[in-house]
């Protein structure tokens, strides 16, 4: 008998032993389980601005952790080595939620304010994020989530009370572009709007030349974001050739600056990245 994963809109219907599109969730003993629970591929004490978060505890450091797997298929992925890997394709280290909370607390003396779940798509390891976030809050520290926002409404609402800040990738503003990435624009818009009701939100858009960098598209994106809240910071980041778009040129710096200036007509805070 197959079981449906209810975490994201893909709703993978999995037979016993099968793994979902994200490579991180599978059917085992008749239930959907996270294969990447407590299995970390990355751990670093980063500046909060690197997430990027510019208006949440500026100048602080945060313990950043990542695992493997992702429920999108972006051909420009900056971390494809871990996001596109499964459990047998990459080296991991077992770190329980208790051990991670202990490590975060230990690093307080170096300026750490909490834990950021990042690098791959953290929400495909939903249960680990949830369990860690609860313990981190009990230690009086913050939780930051860097995500593509591709999650169903019910689990998102359940997680948000444990999250203090999110940076959500809004990868463009057309349904056609999102379909090419294996995603859904309306799902991400809903995730941004719901998060804005609960915690600090910032949004990042990677500008891919000839794909999502038209003036019209970024204007519509900025206008919509302003309709949610004009105080939400928007990060417009320059694309560099990576993964399956290694043959593309980088985004012209002038284009990034021009689009950022236009977006400032609608939003209070617009930042440029990778320039």
Legacy VTK file of the C-alpha trace (Angstrom):
# vtk DataFile Version 3.0
C-alpha trace
ASCII
DATASET POLYDATA
POINTS 275 float
0.000 0.000 0.000
1.317 3.448 -0.873
1.454 6.438 1.477
1.180 10.111 0.516
3.640 12.680 1.853
1.637 15.729 2.925
4.550 18.122 3.513
4.575 19.956 0.175
2.416 20.338 -2.910
4.174 17.496 -4.739
2.276 15.038 -2.507
4.601 12.174 -3.427
2.710 8.866 -3.348
5.303 6.377 -2.140
5.343 2.614 -2.012
7.233 0.845 0.759
10.970 1.592 0.370
10.498 4.430 -2.124
12.006 7.889 -1.648
10.261 11.131 -2.603
11.302 13.734 -5.142
13.169 15.620 -2.410
15.443 12.596 -1.734
15.041 13.235 1.975
11.646 11.665 2.760
10.702 8.026 2.247
8.112 5.365 2.979
9.339 3.024 5.704
7.090 0.532 7.515
4.014 2.187 6.048
4.841 5.744 7.167
6.599 8.791 5.717
9.896 9.334 7.534
12.682 11.925 7.121
15.843 10.148 5.988
17.935 13.199 6.841
16.827 13.529 10.486
19.897 14.611 12.483
22.226 14.034 9.514
24.193 17.211 8.906
26.360 18.010 5.906
27.269 21.547 6.963
27.804 23.424 10.214
29.319 26.900 10.583
29.137 30.000 12.750
28.087 32.653 10.212
27.349 36.368 10.278
23.567 36.820 10.305
23.915 39.006 7.203
25.066 35.940 5.242
21.620 34.292 5.477
20.867 36.993 4.209
19.125 38.895 7.004
19.899 42.589 7.184
17.321 43.790 9.705
17.357 41.001 12.290
20.019 41.254 15.015
22.543 42.952 12.684
26.176 42.321 13.529
25.483 39.036 15.304
26.579 35.481 14.552
24.388 32.401 14.189
25.129 28.677 14.127
24.135 27.568 10.620
23.326 23.940 9.829
22.362 22.048 6.698
21.533 18.509 5.677
20.669 17.085 2.228
17.701 17.150 -0.122
15.390 19.706 -1.736
11.878 19.669 -3.175
12.739 21.971 -6.103
15.034 21.393 -9.089
16.583 24.791 -9.773
19.147 24.491 -12.584
21.114 27.376 -11.029
21.314 25.861 -7.520
24.183 27.331 -5.509
24.378 24.311 -3.149
23.539 21.472 -5.537
26.215 19.219 -4.026
24.005 18.748 -0.957
20.534 19.797 -2.121
20.455 17.316 -4.999
22.008 14.437 -3.041
20.399 11.508 -1.255
21.431 9.728 1.926
23.944 7.395 0.225
25.499 10.071 -1.960
27.071 12.422 0.569
28.912 12.267 3.863
26.948 13.293 6.947
27.504 13.616 10.680
24.832 12.564 13.186
23.810 15.487 15.410
20.758 15.032 17.616
18.510 18.010 18.445
19.860 17.925 22.001
23.449 17.990 20.793
22.726 20.852 18.389
21.062 22.900 21.139
24.060 22.218 23.375
26.444 23.373 20.638
24.434 26.553 20.062
24.514 27.314 23.794
28.244 26.634 23.990
28.866 29.155 21.203
27.005 31.940 22.978
30.340 33.133 24.381
31.466 33.774 20.788
28.379 35.850 19.983
26.012 33.128 18.742
22.327 34.040 19.000
20.785 30.722 17.946
20.456 28.304 15.027
19.838 28.903 11.315
18.479 26.009 9.261
19.897 26.587 5.798
22.245 25.460 2.964
19.962 22.750 1.529
16.153 23.061 1.783
15.623 22.669 5.540
11.877 22.037 5.354
12.321 18.624 3.721
13.751 17.760 7.148
10.716 19.311 8.821
10.706 17.100 11.927
14.342 17.838 12.747
13.833 21.603 12.366
10.746 21.423 14.577
12.450 19.395 17.310
15.614 21.502 17.290
13.701 24.778 17.243
11.758 23.840 20.356
14.943 23.084 22.276
16.709 26.214 21.023
13.816 28.368 22.248
14.001 26.702 25.649
17.643 27.833 25.806
16.509 31.420 25.196
17.967 31.557 21.699
16.487 32.279 18.268
15.627 30.131 15.252
16.205 31.327 11.696
14.939 29.505 8.608
16.312 30.004 5.091
13.842 28.281 2.794
12.230 28.138 -0.631
8.841 28.356 1.096
7.475 25.308 -0.721
5.435 23.785 2.094
1.757 23.099 2.668
-0.211 25.479 4.856
-0.903 23.207 7.849
2.699 22.180 8.657
3.871 25.755 7.958
1.402 27.194 10.464
2.472 24.604 13.036
6.162 25.455 12.648
5.995 29.256 12.526
5.525 29.834 16.300
8.987 28.297 16.781
10.655 30.503 14.144
11.936 34.019 14.885
13.061 35.020 11.388
12.864 33.624 7.869
14.454 34.430 4.564
12.265 33.004 1.809
13.469 32.615 -1.769
10.930 34.145 -4.132
12.544 32.818 -7.273
10.594 34.982 -9.667
7.034 36.128 -10.195
5.609 33.990 -12.990
3.965 30.583 -12.709
5.794 29.451 -15.868
9.230 30.079 -14.308
8.240 28.268 -11.132
7.018 25.277 -13.142
10.457 25.063 -14.774
11.957 24.890 -11.282
9.512 22.213 -10.147
7.742 24.632 -7.823
4.539 26.587 -7.383
4.388 30.388 -7.129
1.115 30.552 -5.196
2.481 28.216 -2.508
5.491 30.461 -1.922
3.369 33.624 -1.871
1.153 32.020 0.773
4.194 31.034 2.837
5.512 34.608 2.756
2.152 36.106 3.728
1.654 33.673 6.621
5.205 34.156 7.899
4.738 37.939 7.855
1.947 37.478 10.424
4.192 35.524 12.794
7.855 36.550 12.600
10.514 38.693 10.936
10.565 38.075 7.168
13.051 38.942 4.449
12.828 37.812 0.817
15.546 36.970 -1.709
15.295 36.848 -5.509
18.232 35.604 -7.568
18.182 37.500 -10.870
18.866 35.055 -13.720
19.585 36.906 -16.992
16.817 36.496 -19.540
14.658 34.434 -17.201
13.269 36.444 -14.271
15.038 39.792 -14.501
12.664 41.888 -16.573
11.611 45.270 -15.215
7.943 44.265 -15.460
8.392 41.051 -13.471
10.425 42.619 -10.665
7.994 45.539 -10.489
5.075 43.122 -10.050
7.066 41.194 -7.437
7.872 44.358 -5.480
4.294 45.597 -5.690
2.925 42.304 -4.397
5.466 42.177 -1.558
4.536 45.747 -0.611
0.878 44.691 -0.482
1.846 42.128 2.183
4.025 44.652 4.027
6.211 47.410 2.540
8.665 46.949 5.427
9.680 43.441 4.264
13.306 43.684 3.056
13.927 42.424 -0.479
17.356 41.119 -1.500
18.051 41.165 -5.249
21.049 38.936 -5.862
23.352 38.648 -8.835
23.435 35.263 -10.593
26.731 33.489 -11.245
27.106 30.442 -13.531
26.483 27.270 -11.492
25.273 23.683 -11.788
23.217 23.263 -14.996
23.467 26.943 -15.912
27.254 27.042 -15.971
27.147 28.326 -19.548
25.201 31.481 -18.658
26.863 34.856 -18.090
26.579 36.528 -14.672
23.846 39.100 -14.191
25.160 42.523 -15.234
25.826 44.575 -12.106
24.097 47.605 -13.621
20.963 45.522 -14.115
20.888 44.519 -10.450
21.306 48.121 -9.314
18.668 49.384 -11.763
16.069 46.822 -10.648
16.848 47.512 -6.986
16.304 51.235 -7.485
12.986 50.563 -9.198
11.878 48.232 -6.369
12.661 50.943 -3.820
9.711 52.812 -5.238
7.480 50.235 -3.525
9.504 48.816 -0.639
11.293 50.487 2.266
14.332 48.180 2.193
15.902 46.776 -0.962
19.408 45.311 -0.879
21.713 44.059 -3.616
23.771 40.892 -3.261
26.792 39.306 -4.961
27.729 42.630 -6.542
LINES 1 276
275 0 1 2 3 4 5 6 7 8 9 10 11 12 13 14 15 16 17 18 19 20 21 22 23 24 25 26 27 28 29 30 31 32 33 34 35 36 37 38 39 40 41 42 43 44 45 46 47 48 49 50 51 52 53 54 55 56 57 58 59 60 61 62 63 64 65 66 67 68 69 70 71 72 73 74 75 76 77 78 79 80 81 82 83 84 85 86 87 88 89 90 91 92 93 94 95 96 97 98 99 100 101 102 103 104 105 106 107 108 109 110 111 112 113 114 115 116 117 118 119 120 121 122 123 124 125 126 127 128 129 130 131 132 133 134 135 136 137 138 139 140 141 142 143 144 145 146 147 148 149 150 151 152 153 154 155 156 157 158 159 160 161 162 163 164 165 166 167 168 169 170 171 172 173 174 175 176 177 178 179 180 181 182 183 184 185 186 187 188 189 190 191 192 193 194 195 196 197 198 199 200 201 202 203 204 205 206 207 208 209 210 211 212 213 214 215 216 217 218 219 220 221 222 223 224 225 226 227 228 229 230 231 232 233 234 235 236 237 238 239 240 241 242 243 244 245 246 247 248 249 250 251 252 253 254 255 256 257 258 259 260 261 262 263 264 265 266 267 268 269 270 271 272 273 274
